[in-house]
Amino acid sequence: MNALAATSRNFRQATRLLGLDSKLEKSLLIPFREIKVECTIPKDDGTLASFVGFRVQHDNSRGPMKGGIRYHPEVDPDEVNALAQLMTWKTAVAAVPYGGAKGGIGCSPGELSRSELERLTRVFTQKIHDLIGTHTDVPAPDMGTNSQTMAWILDEYSKFHGHSPAVVTGKPIDLGGSLGRDAATGRGVMCATEALLAEHGKSISGSTFVIQGFGNVGSWAAQLIHEKGGKVIALGDATGSIRNKDRLDIPALMKHINEGGALKDFHDAEVIDSAELLVHQCDVLIPCALGGVLNRENAPHVKAKFIIEGANHPTDPEADEILAKKGVTLLPDIYANSGGVIVSYFEWVQNIQGFMWHEEKVNMELHKYMKNAFDHIKAMCKSQDCNLRMGAFTLGVSRVARATLLRGWGA
Ligand SMILES: NC(=O)c1ccc[n+]([C@@H]2O[C@H](COP(=O)([O-])OP(=O)(O)OC[C@H]3O[C@@H](n4cnc5c(N)ncnc54)[C@H](O)[C@@H]3O)[C@@H](O)[C@H]2O)c1
């Protein structure tokens, strides 16, 4: 089942639990606006190349729409649509005053030079500048894009609208980015893990962890869990997977990676088959790489007692059912990886205030938002008698539905 079908299915289950009116349900699912643009740029060799860019703005009932822009050869409108919808529920679960959006350009960023990427980003911004804005739609980085991409969007947008730092988040610190933004999603994953384990009378300290993905989310989650005394015993990335049954030395591994080493060549670990990683013995499994990695083939063999979805959509609905039957407790993506959008919100607030926060304040506020959202999800689980995924979906959908009704829907 693709991401759009799975998201829509979760949404429909949530609306049924909430007893939402069918017309309201339909209206909440339909995107506010879908944008498709052709971006033609001169390549460095003088030839012309065309790329298709998308922006799906899903819902703005709770505030400006918010979501990443991804550069990837397989960016497809259905997936962008699903991810935009997920952002609507995610921002509502996190209680930040935003709606949801997502965008992307179908391209292979690794095959484009820096100047080609800059030209492509500027042309894309020229085509959508009237449809994004500080109080309309605020993009952020996603797969294949980074703080430099946001700097180019900010610069191009500001040519049309004047200096507008709050039009994008995830910017370089020198252009109004927030301290703590880089670590935010991983830190949020750590906070979510802490809250869930505490609920079960456990703590990060002394628990064992397996993490798939050692990029932005996975590496920060691993470092922060390690700092809290958690034992990360196995890790994997696109190059391979490793384990140390006592505890991987995460600071030493970070040094190895920062010096250009591959994860699988880390000296203080044994290499394992990557298919083994997700079914490795551990207390907590944290997928932080791709979507759909937990499926009906491997779900029956998962040994973790807890799964924290650091990645977007890592568990397909069939795996969800299998894992629930096995008694695995799963914390869903729309909550578990919301640390990034929460600190993006802080960045936007700082830009509008023109006042930069200390990193300690950013981290403390992030912790409060994560804990608050967890408590609200648990309350939904209790009142709706449902699991954590449905608790998060019913919480997000009910907040968006309430805002829609208050604004006078249907008049
Ligand atoms: N970065 C954020 O702020 C953020 C926020 C919310 C959700 N997410 C989601 O988290 C996930 C990871 O994002 P990221 O920003 O860390 O990306 P990233 O590009 O920094 O890292 C991705 C990691 O996944 C690994 N990977 C790729 N293919 C793999 C494979 N086949 N097997 C194992 N590992 C593989 C890569 O080697 C890398 O370590 C994505 O699903 C993303 O949508 C990210």
The ligand as an ORCA input file, in Angstrom:
! r2SCAN-3c Opt
* xyz 0 1
  N      15.391     15.590      8.968
  C      14.254     15.909      9.548
  O      14.131     16.943     10.223
  C      13.074     14.969      9.444
  C      11.873     15.345     10.075
  C      10.789     14.459     10.049
  C      10.906     13.243      9.385
  N      12.075     12.922      8.773
  C      12.140     11.607      8.104
  O      13.182     10.831      8.679
  C      13.770      9.986      7.688
  C      15.260     10.256      7.637
  O      15.485     11.613      7.351
  P      16.930     12.277      7.505
  O      16.721     13.737      7.445
  O      17.664     11.681      8.643
  O      17.591     11.804      6.147
  P      19.136     11.677      5.808
  O      19.227     11.711      4.352
  O      19.960     12.627      6.626
  O      19.504     10.194      6.348
  C      18.912      9.052      5.829
  C      19.653      7.849      6.368
  O      18.996      6.681      5.888
  C      19.986      5.791      5.379
  N      19.432      4.896      4.375
  C      19.083      5.170      3.097
  N      18.696      4.052      2.470
  C      18.798      3.054      3.375
  C      18.544      1.672      3.323
  N      18.110      1.062      2.199
  N      18.762      0.941      4.454
  C      19.211      1.524      5.577
  N      19.465      2.831      5.679
  C      19.267      3.577      4.594
  C      21.054      6.707      4.812
  O      22.281      6.032      4.646
  C      21.112      7.756      5.918
  O      21.911      7.304      6.979
  C      12.985     10.273      6.399
  O      11.898      9.368      6.360
  C      12.467     11.680      6.617
  O      11.312     11.948      5.833
  C      13.150     13.752      8.778
*
